[in-house]
Amino acid sequence: MTIDENIICEIQNWKPSQLFSYGTAGFRARANLLPPVVFRCGILAAARALSVPCVCVGLMITASHNPSEDNGVKIIEPDGSMLDEKWERIASKLINSENPREILQELCFEENVCWTTDSKSIRPAVYVGYDSRESSEPLSRLVEQAVKLMGLKYKCFGRVTTPQLHYFVKVANEDGIQANKENYFQRLSMGWDILSQYAFADNSESENVFRVVDCANGVGHEAMQDLTHFTKIDNIVCVNTGNGELNKHCGADFIQKNTVFPIISDPFHIKSIPSNALVHFCSLDGDADRLVYFIPEKTEYSSLSGSSNQRVRVLEGDRLSVLAAIVVKKFLDLLQSNLSVGVIQTAYANGASTQFLKDLGKPIQVECVSTGVKHLERAARRYDIGIFWEANGHGTILFSENAKSFLRKIIESTTGQKKNAALCLLALSSIANQATGDAICNFVLAESLLKVMGWQDLVSWESLYQDLPNCYKALHVQNKELIQTTDQERKVTAPHSLSVVMKNLSESNPSYRFLVRPSGTENIVRLYGEGPSLPTLKCLMEQIETVVLQACGTPES
Ligand code: G16
């Protein structure tokens, strides 16, 4: 099939000045380097939409937790999940190619992409959304150009969170409904209302609980505002609503990695909270797909607003997994069901959380997979109910069709406790984003789960188990790609010197565990370790750090 020469010509005009690779969550770089990447991604998203029967695919412009001067682009599959791995490889090839004609032709033969723009048949759409970065809206106009050049429909949702766009794509394809923010929030609200009726009844709320949400000065603030409009959740106080810099000294990634209280750029909000209130603090990241909770060590929180070195204890993704698993199990035990439940973690999960989950026993099964939402999600979908969270706060609970129809049957055929348990589980499936991990949904989810457990403060949740002492480091090196891993990233296979040192250290210190891997979103190597004694751990990690720097080179100053 001949490809329209205009398409070839335009793609050739947009050639990136450096090599890019489709990383953990798409292409990311300084925003000024991205226009050619984004244009070519627009073409690729259109090609993906043409390769399968679908209503639409998605394209999100965001660099999530990365600094405000960065940006990024990622494509969303028709079912709302992350881009298929085969297409990730095609994306990297197309973005870097000197000869895009060849790759486009390959797509005709291998992926059935029909490139003619004069087709009378209904063309699918590319749904586009972007975060609050200054560079995002201008980049979206390049996607529009590319998608229209391909003869596809372009539908822009403007500023939305990444998980909202995943949701819009999923429901447009699978439920055939008009995807919009209203039905996104109505589902959340419906879930909360059902739980309020059937599961919260006996904990006379508490309206002394305040929920302080650090919005990372990102697009999550707009979604939180909509949430307060659509749901009956009381006492939500949003901070870092956009007066300060995106992700700078605030947001989920900053809190999780630094364990300090965020700098709050609009402290007047927090000062209005009564001094005797119980406060749930949590942080979203820049595109609101991650959520972590935290407990400040200092209790006079109203004086914390400007401080940057006040320590906090973080309740990260592992804790959300554990909370979800306990509640799901509690309801399932009432139903005496045979539904399978998997909890999926990565090697960053604290070993104490893994042990706690294993000790919960049937029906909970625990699995470890490589970093990246796509790996966790794929594993979670193998269970009737799949709970997945990365330690950094990405995650959700996925309910299979089998699980939902089982619950519906129980609701129709029983009464009393059993019926209520099924209603509550179905309500959880309406709250948890079924396309991908979502900080806004997870805020409602966590607040619901805490209420189901009857816990007003975060300490009850925290006290479930004690984290093993752990340590995280980000290392700047010359060439992070030299590091290769296997066994869900738990073993290093290259460089040889590093793999030998890590093997020896692990063998001589069996109660310690280490993880070294190149980040797929930043130009760093991530080091994680845990074990019974923090001083020993730090000392062992220093040895690893030295070898990483020797093997991968220290960056040129
Ligand atoms: C992205 C991915 C996550 C991953 C994180 C860090 O998150 O979606 O699955 O855990 O990057 O990845 P890496 O360690 O490879 O840098 P986000 O929130 O930045 O989109």
Residues whose N, C-alpha, C, O or C-beta is under 5 A from the ligand:
A	BS01	G16	T24 A25 S64 H65 T371 G372 V373 E390 P518 S519 G520 T521 E522
